[in-house]
């Protein structure tokens, strides 16, 4: 008696169970349900099982959470995470980096002036 062994090597994009619009809708619903309020600001697009996420969130943790949630949706083959971090913490980091540069520059010029005198 022979048993039929299905071959998965012949999987084609048109064999997918879900269309692009359906996948996009299901990912968006899953994100708003499971990834918190910031996920509502994320735009989702899908093409042949590949999902692209765009938008802005406050923290890198929120960005990673949204990507992880997206990967859990059936039919998602790959995730392109183009979400940017633009919250208050990112602004503070940019300001702090600028302040550190100014402090180092001021210290360097003060030391240079001491040795020049």
Protein Blocks (a to p, Z undefined) as FASTA:
>chain_A
ZZddddfklpcfklpmbdfklmmmmmmmmmmmmnojklmmpccddeehiacdedddfbfk
lmmmmmmmmmmpghiabdcdfbdcfbfklmmmmmmmmmmmmmmmmmmmmmmmmmmZZ
